[in-house]
Amino acid sequence: GENVEQHPSTLSVQEGDSAVIKCTYSDSASNYFPWYKQELGKGPQLIIDIRSNVGEKKDQRIAVTLNKTAKHFSLHITETQPEDSAVYFCAANSGGYQKVTFGTGTKLQVIP
Amino acid sequence: EAEVAQSPRYKITEKSQAVAFWCDPISGHATLYWYRQILGQGPELLVQFQDESVVDDSQLPKDRFSAERLKGVDSTLKIQPAELGDSAMYLCASSTRTSLNTGELFFGEGSRLTVL
């Protein structure tokens, strides 16, 4: 089955700096890569996603890049704000019923 | 805005007892998922339903866990007997995804289980 690795596990940045989270996946058949943000006491919420036929996607301060050859994808957050502090999960989608496999998470702390 | 409803939010039980969690997905979402999230880790899929049918339960410990979605709407996840290692957050998610298309998972706020 699919295996998704994510790093770093924790990340502290100063407000206004950029943050980068990286993930690798194992199943070359995976075709959809969402990123979820989980705030304390809540369920994960989708913030951005990218499909395998696209190399990069941007939504305001958030961008995601995908390298299919190397089987890795990254989340970039620019001009970080305190409200960006949360746990971020990458995920990969594969299989006949579109199973979603999550990474282990990155706890991002934005220091005011 | 439509939400995925889960109950109870918190459950404390003793080992060997039975426990059940309930999930009501967003109306019209055919796909329903139960994930287990151990503290500090990512969600792990336990079971995936397409309407009332189970399409993936490969990671469900079937000797103690069961899940049903009888009418293809709400769902129940049961653990009997509970073990100490079952302490975790149990997340329900729903989606309009099918075997042919991908899409967003909408998560509930989860049910946090503590087994003493």
Interface residues (C-beta under 8 A of the other chain):
Chain A: G1 V4 Q6 N31 Y32 P34 Y36 G41 K42 G43 P44 Q45 L46 D49 R51 F89 N93 G95 G96 Y97 Q98 K99 V100 T101 F102 G103 T104 G105
Chain B: V4 Y33 Y35 G40 Q41 G42 P43 E44 L45 Q48 Q50 V55 D56 S58 L91 A93 R97 T98 S99 N101 T102 E104 L105 F107 G108 E109 G110
